[in-house]
Amino acid sequence: MTVLLRAYAARSCPVKTQLAFDPTLEQAAWEPDESLAELFDGGLRFEAEVLGALIFGFGGSLRDLRDLAAVSLRSQTEACLSAMREGVDVIVGGALPVDAAGHRTGRPDLLVRGAPRADGGSAYHPVEVKWHKIIERRRTARAASIPAPLNYCTLTQPRPTNALPLPGYGVRLASREADLIQLAHYHRMLEAVGFADPDQALAAVIGTDDVVDQPVLAWVDLAAPAVRTFSRSTPEGWRLRSILERYDHEHAFRVDVASTALRFTGDPDLDPKPLVQPIVTSECGRCQWWEHCRPQLHPDDVSLRIDKGPLDVREIATLRRHGISTITELAGADLDGLLDWYLPEVRHRSGAESRLRVAARRAQMLLNDSSLDRETTGPIEVPTAELEIDLDIETSADGRVYLWGFLVNDIGAATQTYREFSQFAELDAAAELELAGEALGWLWDQVSGPRSVAVYHYSAFEVSAITALAERANGPGTTSVDRATGPKAAGGDIATLGWAADYAATRFVDLWEIVRNHFFGVAGLGLKIVAQCGPGFGWRDDDPGGLNSQRWFAEAVHGETAEARFLARQRVLEYNEDDVLATAAVRAWLRAQ
């Protein structure tokens, strides 16, 4: 049997590959839960919208091959090859020919023609559509360094020959490496069939970013050094490798894993030793094989129990090789003694020693059944005001702010009033800015009144969102506003957002920062953890969480009945109100310490 791997294999857990090719196992049946199914559906909707917009707006030659899904794979690949031979500018949904020698099969969302090759033939570059952001703002000091600054194209001019630079921005390499690994798979397939560019290993991702107020293709050089990986041959213990190098290593390993798994018979005396063992990662919670892997893990396995600031696969494997698998073993280990053999194996990780010591501390807290440790003594200072306003925002799955929730605590009157500004609809950029202007205009009215005001939030999310909205409305920087006249006199929503960005950056009180300065949490210091473990606050919803709220929002907008939409809307509003009530409870608890 020939091992053929799809593009997701190299970016996913190798245990999945092992189990998928093990002939002694029945393939796991799996259906995503409701929240994950909604994410899948949302991703498919976004992909369809983006591809539809590209097809509608692109004036060059285009071949849409998605309608061939019902015909044989051979016919599909022949159609894709034919389009590439003809030099079609954009190919949608083309199945690349199976690369048996390279153990690859795959179908990128788009193939985009690049510059002509030296031999006169056409070169193609793979493009994927992803329902998340792919672009990040870069600090000035990094703007001219590796990784390279952003080059982008619009949907109407998607070819890389039309790419434009966008100074101050770049592709998110650390958090979106998996997307790029997937693109490297398609690039190698294009090489195998003779349609890759031998001089430029370019690929692109279309995400939900709106840095230029429209979807863009964010281009990446897959051959440029970009990813920090372990290296036994360098004095530093790590080296920068390209996405292609990273992919080649991961793909080759999974080919070995699959080839070994194919030899399993169920007889332990005859079977080769499996190349991988289960280690808990972020994939496990949504993996069809979890019920198979879970019984193989000790109940106190380090990777299972420590899920905040978790050690990575290499760190866990290194500890296991030296007999440290459980939190009991980690908590009882002589950390100073084990560093001599541990650190040389994990130098790909910045701060590896600190990561290990923090994990050991969490292991000890778990054994002691402790959730929060106070690290300081004495009173905890929290700014006060006559009006104390708690703020929490909610975003849809595509990142748009559709709900601004405020809890107004009138200290003199000893009252709490919840005020929300919301739009339960699919917002475009203009509608999102309009809603933000309304909410933050109301906040200006409170701040400009006769009483002192303090605005509290938990984590940097709210400040970052306000800053991003202001920059989209005003350009980089903020708008100066006269406190006597206010933002409305200075220019409406745009000035309001400029004022709010400045006020948020300089005057908002981040309770997470205060908590972080005084406490250590075994499961982190998120609002849900601290509010429940500290003041004992409880949410009305049985399953509160940001991802769940995105699913409720989708139901509130797209539910089949008016009643379903109403109930989902109320659920979101109650969840948001509980978030700001929790923030107020944490503030009172901090003052009581």
Secondary structure, DSSP 8 states (H G I E B T S, - for coil): ----B-TTTTTS-HHHHHHHH-TTS--------HHHHHHHHHHHHHHHHHHHHHHHH--S-EEE-GGGGGS-HHHHHHHHHHHHHHT-SEEES-----BTTTTB----SEEEE-S--TTS---EEEEEE-SS--EEE--GGGTTSSS--EEEEETTS-SGGG-EEETTEEE-TTTSHHHHHHHHHHHHHHHHHT-S-SS--EEEEE-S--TTSS-EEEEEETTSEEEEEE-TTSTTSEEEEEHHHHHHHHHHHHHHHHHHHTT--S-TTTS---S------TTGGG-TTHHHHGGGS-TTBHHHH--SS---HHHHHHHHHTT--BHHHHHTS-HHHHHHHHGGG-TTSTTHHHHHHHHHHHHHHHHTT--EEE---S-------SEEEEEEEEE-TTS-EEEEEEEEEETTTTEEEEEEEE--S---HHHHHHHHHHHHHHHHHHHTSSS-EEEEESSTHHHHHHHHHHHHHH-SS-----TTT-HHHHHHHHHHHHHHHHHHHHH-EEHHHHHHHHEEETT---HHHHHHHTT----SSSS--HHHHHHHHHHHHH-SSHHHHHHHHHHHHHHHHHHHHHHHHHHHHHHH-
